[in-house]
Amino acid sequence: QVQLVESGGGSVQAGGSLRLSCAASGRTLSTYAMGWFRQAPGKEREFVAAINWSGSRTYYADSVKGRFTISRDNAKNTVYLQMNSLKPEDTAVYYCAARLRTYSSSDYYAGNGYGYWGQGTQVTVSS
């Protein structure tokens, strides 16, 4: 069993930055692919970014490419999402998630393939 806890959310003005962290307990994250997803009020959950178990491959939604960076520190059992140049449309609850097996690149984008989820952290970007 993996427990995930997100932190680092908050309120920021457009153009600002935040760094989200996702700390894991229960099991080492080093064998898991990790993803960040977000859900805005009245909208469906959407993929933001993902990283493979070693950190050698990363994947991003087009809407955040070039602004967000996902990384991981397996020694600290933690995954990060550095968010720069934030926009009001980035406002959402951000969730980290873990999945044990991936069979293709498309697996990273599919939320229903992740077996473990954190409780979420709110990010609010004002204009």
Solvent accessible surface area in square Angstrom, and as a share of the most:
residue,aa,sasa,rsa
1,Q,127,0.56
2,V,8,0.04
3,Q,84,0.37
4,L,10,0.05
5,V,85,0.49
6,E,6,0.03
7,S,58,0.37
8,G,38,0.37
9,G,29,0.28
10,G,29,0.28
11,S,96,0.62
12,V,31,0.18
13,Q,134,0.60
14,A,51,0.39
15,G,56,0.54
16,G,21,0.21
17,S,57,0.37
18,L,33,0.17
19,R,131,0.48
20,L,0,0.00
21,S,27,0.18
22,C,0,0.00
23,A,49,0.38
24,A,13,0.10
25,S,59,0.38
26,G,63,0.60
27,R,127,0.46
28,T,76,0.44
29,L,1,0.00
30,S,33,0.21
31,T,80,0.46
32,Y,5,0.02
33,A,5,0.04
34,M,0,0.00
35,G,0,0.00
36,W,0,0.00
37,F,4,0.02
38,R,14,0.05
39,Q,72,0.32
40,A,22,0.17
41,P,119,0.75
42,G,91,0.87
43,K,140,0.59
44,E,153,0.69
45,R,107,0.39
46,E,79,0.35
47,F,25,0.10
48,V,0,0.00
49,A,0,0.00
50,A,0,0.00
51,I,4,0.02
52,N,2,0.01
53,W,149,0.52
54,S,51,0.33
55,G,29,0.28
56,S,89,0.57
57,R,125,0.46
58,T,59,0.34
59,Y,26,0.10
60,Y,41,0.16
61,A,21,0.16
62,D,122,0.63
63,S,63,0.41
64,V,0,0.00
65,K,117,0.50
66,G,81,0.78
67,R,34,0.12
68,F,5,0.02
69,T,73,0.43
70,I,5,0.02
71,S,47,0.30
72,R,31,0.11
73,D,45,0.23
74,N,47,0.24
75,A,103,0.80
76,K,139,0.59
77,N,30,0.16
78,T,15,0.09
79,V,1,0.01
80,Y,30,0.11
81,L,0,0.00
82,Q,57,0.25
83,M,0,0.00
84,N,59,0.30
85,S,59,0.38
86,L,2,0.01
87,K,82,0.35
88,P,56,0.35
89,E,119,0.53
90,D,0,0.00
91,T,36,0.21
92,A,1,0.01
93,V,43,0.24
94,Y,0,0.00
95,Y,51,0.19
96,C,0,0.00
97,A,0,0.00
98,A,0,0.00
99,R,25,0.09
100,L,80,0.40
101,R,149,0.54
102,T,45,0.26
103,Y,176,0.67
104,S,59,0.38
105,S,62,0.40
106,S,74,0.48
107,D,29,0.15
108,Y,5,0.02
109,Y,94,0.36
110,A,40,0.31
111,G,12,0.11
112,N,138,0.71
113,G,31,0.30
114,Y,10,0.04
115,G,59,0.57
116,Y,53,0.20
117,W,76,0.27
118,G,10,0.10
119,Q,112,0.50
120,G,12,0.11
121,T,19,0.11
122,Q,87,0.39
123,V,0,0.00
124,T,51,0.30
125,V,8,0.04
126,S,55,0.35
127,S,127,0.82
